[in-house]
Amino acid sequence: MRGEFRRLMERLEQLQPIVSTVRAQDIGEMPEQVRKNYEFVASVFYAMESVKDLRGSMLRRLTNDKPVLGYVSGEYGYGKTATMVWLWHELEQEGFVVVPLFLFYSWDDLMLAASSWLSFRLKEKQPDLMEDAKKLYNRYRSRAVDELASEIAKRQRVSIDQARRIVEDLLAQGRLSLFSSTQIPDFLKDAANLAHEGGFKGLVVFADETQNFVDQPNSHERIEQLRMFVHAFRTLDAVPLGMCWGLTARIEERLFEQAGDMMQRVQDYGAFLNLQTAYTREFPKRLWEHLCRTYDPEAQNIIDEATLEALGQICERDDLSNGPRTVIAAFRCVANRWRDKRQRYTVWELIDDYEHRHIVFEGQEQKRTTTLRTLLSEPAVQDNRDFQKAIRFLCAFPEGVGKTVAERYGIWKAIDELANT
């Protein structure tokens, strides 16, 4: 097997239906590994025009020294994390310090991730300023400790030194979130200015899985904190600073219900994308072409056109798939079949992998398999193997299949007879 084809096979086998978001602590403890992992995700990501438009919207503001706040939303499986990883990589290539996306549980996570990555990037480009990044974080941390200690001292009627010890003990035990929503914009502005001083164009932060922040016992208070952050962020001007949230469709809907004014202000920046409206049936074909073009153009034909069309029709239906996550699971099956048997992947293999649960998408496959069983149990079908084959074939094309494809697969006659039964 030639080297180019082996690389493509390796990439297909390494593709994961789920992209894991790192913790904020990981960015400080193993930044090189975080970068390596995310760069691989970005290298195999196919950016649709809507994603490129989001990149353009962010860049237009940032390159004109204007702040930008946005989000990427979608149901589970629609590639929020992969999309944000690609945007992270693109903006890094443009010369910004771009904090890799991290699990957003608290403002403390945001402060830790941003200061850690800023320090890491300054060390690479302007080592003399690396300590300034640490000092910046420590200055805001000390200020936050003092403010909280002052409140505790008044409330508990203890000395300020005792109150500080209480705060530090609670922080060490992980029982306290230190930073507040109103402190973050000022910190980010100072961090963006430091990044600019270090030879970068500015600072951008990607905070993923925002439901972790919202879905707390005090969720109404958390949503109010987000509102206060947006309000404070909108007062910033003439600073190349960006922030992008990753939102599940459920959280996006909830935020519109409970903080619609805030969401409208975020959308005013023009940097938001709902992925459920972005994926069409062309996505599998375009992604496959992208992978082959990147690693081995001659590998184009190990999956046929009809199979990509069928997968696209399934991908387009959110009642039948988890969008791109389903497509990636199918592509892993393509790679496995070629690796094990050196055989082309066709509609029949796609059907077989669905029926044997090799392509599973969070239980959604039940609708298709239940419908298939019902159709196969019909009296006119039970004893006719050609009809059974036709029904299985049609189930791979929920939006319909053309005569040319059906004839190529030798199934048109059975489909025609079944339709007239």
C-alpha positions in Angstrom: 0.0 0.0 0.0 1.5 3.3 -1.0 2.3 5.9 1.6 -0.5 8.4 0.6 -3.2 5.8 0.8 -1.9 4.5 4.1 -2.1 8.0 5.5 -5.7 8.3 4.4 -6.5 5.0 6.0 -4.8 6.0 9.2 -6.8 9.3 9.3 -10.1 7.5 8.6 -9.4 5.0 11.3 -8.4 7.7 13.7 -11.6 9.8 13.1 -13.7 9.9 16.2 -17.5 10.5 16.1 -17.0 12.4 19.4 -14.4 15.2 19.8 -13.4 15.5 23.5 -13.1 19.0 24.9 -10.2 19.5 27.3 -10.4 20.8 30.8 -9.2 24.3 31.6 -6.5 22.7 33.8 -5.2 20.7 30.8 -4.4 23.9 28.9 -2.0 24.9 31.7 -0.6 21.4 32.3 -0.1 20.1 28.8 -0.5 22.8 26.2 1.6 21.0 23.6 -0.6 17.9 23.8 -3.8 20.0 23.6 -2.5 21.8 20.5 -1.5 18.5 18.9 -4.9 16.8 19.5 -6.9 19.8 18.3 -4.7 20.4 15.2 -5.5 16.8 14.1 -9.2 17.5 14.4 -8.8 20.7 12.4 -6.8 18.9 9.7 -9.6 16.6 8.8 -12.5 19.0 9.3 -14.5 20.1 6.3 -15.6 23.7 6.7 -18.9 24.4 5.0 -19.5 27.9 3.6 -21.6 28.8 6.7 -18.6 28.0 8.9 -16.3 30.0 6.7 -18.8 32.9 6.9 -18.6 32.7 10.7 -14.8 32.9 10.5 -15.1 35.9 8.2 -17.5 37.7 10.6 -15.1 37.2 13.5 -12.0 38.3 11.6 -13.6 41.4 10.1 -14.2 42.8 13.6 -11.0 41.5 15.2 -8.7 42.9 12.4 -10.4 46.3 12.9 -9.7 46.3 16.6 -13.3 45.6 17.5 -14.5 43.1 20.1 -16.7 40.2 19.0 -18.9 37.9 20.9 -20.6 34.9 19.3 -21.6 31.2 19.6 -22.0 27.9 17.8 -25.1 25.9 18.6 -26.7 22.6 17.6 -28.0 19.3 18.7 -25.8 16.5 20.0 -23.7 15.2 17.2 -23.8 18.2 14.9 -20.1 19.1 15.3 -20.1 22.1 17.6 -16.8 21.1 19.1 -15.1 20.2 15.8 -16.4 23.5 14.3 -14.9 25.5 17.1 -11.6 23.6 16.9 -11.4 24.5 13.2 -12.1 28.2 14.0 -9.5 28.1 16.8 -6.9 26.8 14.3 -7.9 29.3 11.6 -7.6 32.3 14.0 -4.3 31.1 15.4 -3.0 30.9 11.8 -4.1 34.5 11.4 -1.8 35.6 14.2 -4.1 35.8 17.3 -3.6 34.2 20.7 -6.6 31.9 20.6 -7.4 30.0 23.7 -8.3 26.4 22.8 -11.8 25.4 23.7 -12.3 24.1 27.2 -15.1 22.8 29.3 -16.8 25.9 30.7 -18.0 25.2 34.2 -17.1 28.6 35.9 -15.5 31.9 35.3 -12.5 30.5 37.1 -12.1 28.0 34.3 -12.1 30.9 31.8 -9.5 32.8 33.7 -7.3 29.8 34.1 -7.5 28.7 30.5 -7.0 32.2 29.1 -4.0 33.1 31.3 -2.4 29.6 30.7 -2.6 29.8 26.9 -1.5 33.4 26.8 1.6 32.5 28.9 2.3 29.5 26.7 2.1 31.5 23.5 4.1 34.4 24.8 6.8 32.0 25.9 7.1 30.8 22.2 7.1 34.3 20.7 8.1 36.8 23.3 9.5 35.0 26.4 10.3 38.3 28.2 6.5 38.9 28.5 5.6 35.4 29.8 5.9 36.5 33.4 3.6 39.5 32.7 0.8 37.0 31.8 1.3 35.3 35.1 1.4 38.6 37.0 -1.8 39.7 35.2 -3.7 36.6 36.4 -2.3 36.9 39.9 -3.3 40.6 40.1 -6.9 39.8 39.2 -6.9 36.8 41.5 -5.6 38.8 44.5 -8.1 41.5 43.8 -10.9 38.9 43.7 -9.7 37.3 46.9 -9.6 40.7 48.7 -13.1 41.6 47.5 -14.5 38.2 48.7 -12.6 38.3 51.9 -13.9 41.8 52.7 -17.5 40.5 52.2 -16.8 37.5 54.5 -15.1 39.7 57.1 -18.2 42.0 57.3 -20.7 39.1 57.3 -18.9 36.9 59.7 -17.3 39.7 61.8 -13.8 38.3 61.6 -10.5 40.0 60.7 -9.6 40.5 57.0 -6.6 38.1 57.4 -8.9 35.4 58.8 -11.3 36.0 56.0 -8.5 35.7 53.4 -7.5 32.3 55.0 -11.1 31.1 54.7 -11.2 32.1 51.0 -7.9 30.4 50.3 -8.9 27.2 52.1 -12.2 27.0 50.2 -10.3 27.5 46.9 -7.8 24.8 47.8 -10.7 22.4 48.5 -12.4 23.3 45.2 -15.5 24.5 47.1 -15.5 28.1 45.8 -15.6 29.9 42.5 -13.6 33.0 42.9 -14.2 35.2 39.8 -17.4 37.0 38.9 -18.9 37.8 35.5 -18.1 41.6 35.8 -14.4 41.0 36.4 -13.9 38.9 33.3 -14.2 41.5 30.5 -11.6 43.8 32.1 -9.2 40.8 32.5 -9.7 39.8 28.9 -9.1 43.3 27.6 -5.8 43.5 29.5 -4.9 40.1 28.2 -5.7 41.1 24.7 -3.5 44.2 25.0 -0.7 42.1 26.4 -1.0 39.7 23.5 -0.8 42.6 21.1 2.3 43.9 22.9 3.8 40.4 22.4 3.4 40.6 18.7 0.1 38.9 18.3 -3.0 40.6 16.7 -5.2 40.1 19.8 -6.9 37.5 21.9 -9.9 35.1 21.3 -11.4 32.6 23.8 -13.5 29.5 22.9 -15.6 28.2 25.8 -17.3 24.9 25.0 -20.1 22.9 26.6 -21.7 26.0 28.2 -24.5 23.9 29.6 -22.0 22.9 32.3 -22.1 26.5 33.4 -25.8 27.0 33.2 -27.1 23.6 34.5 -26.4 24.3 38.1 -28.8 24.4 41.1 -28.6 28.2 40.8 -29.2 28.2 37.1 -31.3 31.4 37.1 -28.4 33.1 38.8 -26.0 31.6 36.3 -28.0 33.0 33.4 -28.1 36.4 35.1 -24.3 36.2 35.3 -24.1 35.6 31.6 -26.3 38.6 31.0 -24.1 40.8 33.2 -21.0 39.5 31.3 -22.5 40.4 27.9 -23.5 43.8 29.2 -20.0 44.5 30.5 -18.4 43.0 27.3 -20.5 45.4 25.1 -18.9 48.4 26.9 -15.5 47.4 25.5 -14.2 49.3 22.4 -11.1 49.5 20.2 -9.7 46.1 21.4 -9.1 43.0 19.3 -10.9 40.6 21.7 -13.2 37.8 20.8 -15.2 35.1 22.7 -17.2 32.3 21.3 -19.5 29.9 23.3 -20.5 26.4 22.4 -24.2 25.9 23.1 -26.4 22.9 22.8 -29.7 23.5 21.1 -31.5 23.1 24.4 -29.4 25.7 26.1 -29.7 28.1 23.2 -33.5 27.8 23.4 -33.5 28.2 27.2 -31.3 31.4 26.9 -33.7 32.9 24.4 -36.6 32.1 26.7 -35.1 33.5 29.9 -32.6 36.0 28.6 -33.8 36.9 25.1 -32.4 40.5 25.4 -28.9 39.1 26.1 -29.1 36.7 23.1 -30.2 39.4 20.8 -27.3 41.6 21.9 -24.9 38.6 21.2 -26.4 38.1 17.7 -25.9 41.8 17.0 -22.2 41.0 16.6 -23.1 38.8 13.6 -20.9 35.9 14.7 -23.3 33.0 15.5 -24.2 29.8 13.7 -26.8 27.1 14.3 -25.3 23.9 12.8 -28.7 22.2 12.4 -29.5 24.5 9.6 -26.1 24.2 8.1 -25.7 20.6 7.1 -27.2 19.4 3.9 -27.2 16.1 2.0 -24.0 17.3 0.2 -22.0 17.2 3.4 -20.8 13.6 3.2 -19.7 13.9 -0.4 -17.9 17.2 0.3 -16.2 15.8 3.4 -15.1 12.7 1.6 -13.7 14.8 -1.3 -11.9 17.0 1.3 -10.3 13.9 2.9 -9.2 12.4 -0.3 -7.9 15.7 -1.7 -5.9 16.2 1.5 -4.4 12.7 1.8 -4.8 10.7 -1.4 -7.0 11.8 -4.4 -6.8 8.2 -5.9 -8.8 6.9 -2.9 -12.0 8.7 -4.1 -13.6 5.5 -5.3 -13.4 3.2 -2.3 -17.0 4.4 -1.6 -19.4 4.9 -4.4 -21.5 7.9 -5.3 -24.8 6.3 -4.4 -23.7 5.5 -0.9 -22.6 9.1 -0.3 -26.0 10.2 -1.6 -27.8 7.8 0.8 -25.6 8.9 3.7 -26.3 12.5 2.8 -30.1 12.0 2.8 -29.8 10.3 6.3 -27.5 13.1 7.6 -30.0 15.7 6.5 -32.8 14.2 8.6 -32.4 15.0 12.3 -35.0 12.3 13.1 -32.7 9.7 11.6 -29.2 10.8 12.5 -26.9 12.9 14.6 -25.7 14.7 11.5 -22.0 14.8 10.9 -21.4 12.4 13.8 -23.3 9.8 11.9 -21.3 10.5 8.8 -18.0 10.1 10.6 -19.2 6.8 12.1 -20.0 5.6 8.6 -16.6 6.7 7.2 -14.9 4.6 9.9 -16.8 1.6 8.6 -15.6 2.5 5.1 -12.0 2.5 6.3 -12.5 -0.8 8.2 -13.9 -2.6 5.2 -11.1 -1.5 2.9 -8.5 -2.3 5.6 -9.9 -5.8 6.2 -11.2 -6.8 2.8 -9.9 -4.3 0.2 -13.5 -4.0 -1.0 -15.4 -0.9 -2.1 -18.1 0.3 0.3 -21.6 0.3 -1.3 -25.2 1.0 -0.3 -25.5 -2.7 0.8 -22.7 -2.3 3.3 -24.2 0.9 4.6 -27.5 -0.9 5.1 -25.8 -3.9 6.7 -23.8 -1.6 9.1 -27.0 0.1 10.2 -28.8 -3.2 10.8 -25.9 -4.6 12.8 -25.6 -1.4 14.8 -22.1 -0.5 13.6 -23.4 3.0 12.9 -25.3 4.0 16.0 -26.5 7.5 16.7 -27.9 7.9 20.2 -30.8 5.5 19.7 -32.2 7.5 16.7 -31.7 4.4 14.5 -34.7 2.8 16.1 -37.1 4.8 13.8 -35.5 3.3 10.7 -35.1 -0.2 12.0 -38.6 -0.3 13.4 -40.0 0.9 10.0 -37.9 -1.7 8.2 -39.2 -4.6 10.3 -42.8 -3.5 9.8 -42.4 -3.3 6.1 -40.6 -6.7 5.9 -43.4 -8.3 7.8 -46.0 -7.4 5.2 -47.6 -10.5 3.7 -46.7 -9.5 0.1 -43.1 -9.1 1.2 -42.4 -12.0 3.6 -42.0 -14.7 0.9 -40.5 -12.5 -1.8 -36.7 -12.1 -1.5 -36.6 -9.5 -4.3 -39.2 -7.3 -2.5 -37.3 -7.7 0.8 -34.1 -6.6 -0.9 -35.9 -3.6 -2.5 -37.3 -2.4 0.8 -33.9 -2.6 2.5 -32.5 -0.6 -0.4 -35.2 2.0 -0.2 -34.7 2.5 3.5 -31.2 3.8 2.8 -32.8 6.6 0.8 -35.4 8.3 3.0 -35.9 11.1 0.5 -36.1 8.8 -2.5 -33.8 7.2 -5.0 -33.6 7.7 -8.8 -34.2 5.0 -11.4 -30.6 5.3 -12.7 -29.1 4.4 -9.3 -31.6 1.6 -8.7 -30.9 0.1 -12.1 -27.2 0.3 -11.5 -27.8 -1.8 -8.3 -30.1 -4.2 -10.2 -33.0 -3.4 -7.9 -35.2 -1.2 -10.1 -37.4 -4.1 -11.4 -38.2 -5.2 -7.9 -39.0 -1.6 -6.8 -41.3 -1.1 -9.8 -43.1 -4.4 -9.1 -43.4 -3.6 -5.4 -44.9 -0.2 -6.1 -47.6 -1.8 -8.3 -48.4 -4.6 -5.8 
